[in-house]
Amino acid sequence: MKSDLPVIIVGGGPAGMVAGLLFARAGVHVTVLEKHADFLRDFRGDTVHPSTLELFNEIGLLGDLLKEPHAAIDTMTLNLMGERFTIATMKHLPVAARFVAMMPQWDLLDFIAGQGKRYPTFDLRMSTEATGLTHDDAGRVSGVMLANGETLSARLVIAADGRRSVLRDAGELPLEDLGAPMDVLWFRVPVPAGTDMSDVALGTIDKGGMVVVIPRGDYWQCAQIIEKGGFAPIEARGIGAFRERIVAIVPGLAAGIDAIASLDDVKLLSVALDRLTRWSRPGLLAIGDAAHAMSPVGGVGINLAVQDAVAAANILAAPLAGGADPDPLLARVQDRRWTPTTRMQAIQRFAHQRVIEPVLRGEITRVPLAVRLLDTIPLLRRIPGRILGLGFGRQHVQSPLAKEFS
Ligand SMILES: Cc1cc2nc3c(=O)[nH]c(=O)nc-3n(C[C@H](O)[C@H](O)[C@H](O)COP(=O)(O)OP(=O)(O)OC[C@H]3O[C@@H](n4cnc5c(N)ncnc54)[C@H](O)[C@@H]3O)c2cc1C
């Protein structure tokens, strides 16, 4: 392993881009490979949670990040069977930004790319897809193979290529599938001029259905939760029935719903919940969804992915900048992130089994006591607010800013 080779990070999502930025600012040469030509894809979570905002605060970039267009949400509401309930608040959190910034993820990633480019150690290659790994004579991972037939050598490969990671398969890292009972239908509904956006709650559970509505300026990004494999019957019933069903669950979408011209405008997103039981092998480390695919429940996946990136940089950046062999340190990243990840996945599984499955089976016929308690006792709302906002095992940036950049 030559210490003049770059660290190659595969995947320009939240995990890969934050890791790239932190390694580069510590003086480690990184090459981030992203298979798409830009970050402008429709399916991206939009939530930047307080703990992620705090990381940007720690590296002096929070003010600039918050200049990007966003909506700040410090209180979570839920429409349940026609009534609105307040179920979480973040106003008390001990951080600089006590809210979730609802920011299209392509804006967040563009912002990080722009910051990374300030460092000569940061090399972002768009339209560059990794297809596999290369190994040296001792079997250590030594680089990546690209779709164009080239190979790139690396002193360390970081797989941040998301929940369908090619590299975790190529690295034969063992996967535990936890299962998920639902899929998501992802579509946009325009917001008619003059509409009060607060008329539509972030989450609605009603009439045996569940829809999440994310405000994105002149349109709502909507996610309907359906049972796994449930799209075929929806397709068979056609676009008219689909529109009626959505409006029955969220009446506030009625004025814009006809803009969904056909079911071609509705994307089926498959939900997965899984984790690697080993995140690394010599020369290779998996982080983010590649190490543990998160369900959309709670919108915490981006947060966990970013926290993994910070942990990886905290543990590896200074030794790499000093020319050390990273292999003996790789398992420490998993050690640090395992409990926060499995706790959050346990909460997501609980929500799958105790909320989503009963909702989809039409079994929730009255408002659960827990929801009523959260709504009536403001202090109680701080608990879900803290879990959603800061997660477990929060990381602080400890990776250094290289002397030449300070
Ligand atoms: C329907 C749905 C909605 C969700 N909504 C939210 C939400 O609102 N908030 C939230 O926090 N989380 C949400 N999540 C979870 C969240 O999307 C993930 O947890 C998060 O994106 C993980 O970040 P990541 O960087 O690990 O992976 P990703 O965001 O998946 O990024 C991986 C990147 O790698 C690139 N890539 C993949 N393969 C290759 C390759 N071979 N070569 C080069 N590049 C490659 C991809 O193009 C992508 O840019 C949602 C999940 C689902 C399924």
The ligand as an SDF file (V2000), in Angstrom:
LIG
                    3D

 53 58  0  0  0  0  0  0  0  0999 V2000
  -38.1730    6.3260   -0.0370 C   0  0  0  0  0  0  0  0  0  0  0  0
  -37.0930    6.7810    0.8950 C   0  0  0  0  0  0  0  0  0  0  0  0
  -37.1400    8.0770    1.4130 C   0  0  0  0  0  0  0  0  0  0  0  0
  -36.1410    8.5200    2.2940 C   0  0  0  0  0  0  0  0  0  0  0  0
  -36.2480    9.7720    2.8110 N   0  0  0  0  0  0  0  0  0  0  0  0
  -35.3040   10.1890    3.6960 C   0  0  0  0  0  0  0  0  0  0  0  0
  -35.3600   11.5010    4.2840 C   0  0  0  0  0  0  0  0  0  0  0  0
  -36.2700   12.3070    3.9980 O   0  0  0  0  0  0  0  0  0  0  0  0
  -34.3940   11.8540    5.1670 N   0  0  0  0  0  0  0  0  0  0  0  0
  -33.3730   10.9940    5.4980 C   0  0  0  0  0  0  0  0  0  0  0  0
  -32.5080   11.3570    6.3200 O   0  0  0  0  0  0  0  0  0  0  0  0
  -33.2670    9.7830    4.9390 N   0  0  0  0  0  0  0  0  0  0  0  0
  -34.2150    9.3590    4.0460 C   0  0  0  0  0  0  0  0  0  0  0  0
  -34.0990    8.1250    3.5000 N   0  0  0  0  0  0  0  0  0  0  0  0
  -32.8940    7.3310    3.7590 C   0  0  0  0  0  0  0  0  0  0  0  0
  -31.7170    8.0100    2.9930 C   0  0  0  0  0  0  0  0  0  0  0  0
  -32.0650    8.1620    1.6320 O   0  0  0  0  0  0  0  0  0  0  0  0
  -30.4160    7.2080    3.0870 C   0  0  0  0  0  0  0  0  0  0  0  0
  -30.2520    6.6490    4.3810 O   0  0  0  0  0  0  0  0  0  0  0  0
  -29.2140    8.1220    2.7580 C   0  0  0  0  0  0  0  0  0  0  0  0
  -29.3820    8.6730    1.4720 O   0  0  0  0  0  0  0  0  0  0  0  0
  -27.9120    7.3240    2.8150 C   0  0  0  0  0  0  0  0  0  0  0  0
  -26.8410    8.1240    2.3210 O   0  0  0  0  0  0  0  0  0  0  0  0
  -25.5910    7.4530    1.6140 P   0  0  0  0  0  0  0  0  0  0  0  0
  -24.6570    8.5420    1.2410 O   0  0  0  0  0  0  0  0  0  0  0  0
  -25.0880    6.3450    2.4380 O   0  0  0  0  0  0  0  0  0  0  0  0
  -26.1790    6.7490    0.3060 O   0  0  0  0  0  0  0  0  0  0  0  0
  -26.9480    7.3920   -0.9390 P   0  0  0  0  0  0  0  0  0  0  0  0
  -27.6510    8.6300   -0.5810 O   0  0  0  0  0  0  0  0  0  0  0  0
  -27.7440    6.2810   -1.5290 O   0  0  0  0  0  0  0  0  0  0  0  0
  -25.7740    7.7980   -1.9280 O   0  0  0  0  0  0  0  0  0  0  0  0
  -25.0510    6.8100   -2.6330 C   0  0  0  0  0  0  0  0  0  0  0  0
  -24.4430    7.5010   -3.8410 C   0  0  0  0  0  0  0  0  0  0  0  0
  -23.5840    6.5770   -4.5010 O   0  0  0  0  0  0  0  0  0  0  0  0
  -23.7800    6.6540   -5.9020 C   0  0  0  0  0  0  0  0  0  0  0  0
  -23.3990    5.3410   -6.4260 N   0  0  0  0  0  0  0  0  0  0  0  0
  -24.0560    4.1670   -6.2360 C   0  0  0  0  0  0  0  0  0  0  0  0
  -23.3860    3.1650   -6.8070 N   0  0  0  0  0  0  0  0  0  0  0  0
  -22.2660    3.7160   -7.3670 C   0  0  0  0  0  0  0  0  0  0  0  0
  -21.1850    3.1750   -8.0970 C   0  0  0  0  0  0  0  0  0  0  0  0
  -21.1120    1.8690   -8.3560 N   0  0  0  0  0  0  0  0  0  0  0  0
  -20.1980    4.0090   -8.5410 N   0  0  0  0  0  0  0  0  0  0  0  0
  -20.2780    5.3540   -8.2660 C   0  0  0  0  0  0  0  0  0  0  0  0
  -21.3030    5.9190   -7.5780 N   0  0  0  0  0  0  0  0  0  0  0  0
  -22.2740    5.1010   -7.1270 C   0  0  0  0  0  0  0  0  0  0  0  0
  -25.2640    6.9680   -6.0440 C   0  0  0  0  0  0  0  0  0  0  0  0
  -25.5420    7.5600   -7.2970 O   0  0  0  0  0  0  0  0  0  0  0  0
  -25.4760    7.9280   -4.8710 C   0  0  0  0  0  0  0  0  0  0  0  0
  -25.2320    9.2660   -5.2480 O   0  0  0  0  0  0  0  0  0  0  0  0
  -35.0610    7.6570    2.6270 C   0  0  0  0  0  0  0  0  0  0  0  0
  -35.0030    6.3670    2.0920 C   0  0  0  0  0  0  0  0  0  0  0  0
  -36.0080    5.9110    1.2410 C   0  0  0  0  0  0  0  0  0  0  0  0
  -35.9260    4.5130    0.6920 C   0  0  0  0  0  0  0  0  0  0  0  0
  1  2  1  0
  2  3  1  0
  2 52  2  0
  3  4  2  0
  4  5  1  0
  4 50  1  0
  5  6  2  0
  6  7  1  0
  6 13  1  0
  7  8  2  0
  7  9  1  0
  9 10  1  0
 10 11  2  0
 10 12  1  0
 12 13  2  0
 13 14  1  0
 14 15  1  0
 14 50  1  0
 15 16  1  0
 16 17  1  0
 16 18  1  0
 18 19  1  0
 18 20  1  0
 20 21  1  0
 20 22  1  0
 22 23  1  0
 23 24  1  0
 24 25  2  0
 24 26  1  0
 24 27  1  0
 27 28  1  0
 28 29  2  0
 28 30  1  0
 28 31  1  0
 31 32  1  0
 32 33  1  0
 33 34  1  0
 33 48  1  0
 34 35  1  0
 35 36  1  0
 35 46  1  0
 36 37  1  0
 36 45  1  0
 37 38  2  0
 38 39  1  0
 39 40  1  0
 39 45  2  0
 40 41  1  0
 40 42  2  0
 42 43  1  0
 43 44  2  0
 44 45  1  0
 46 47  1  0
 46 48  1  0
 48 49  1  0
 50 51  2  0
 51 52  1  0
 52 53  1  0
M  END
$$$$
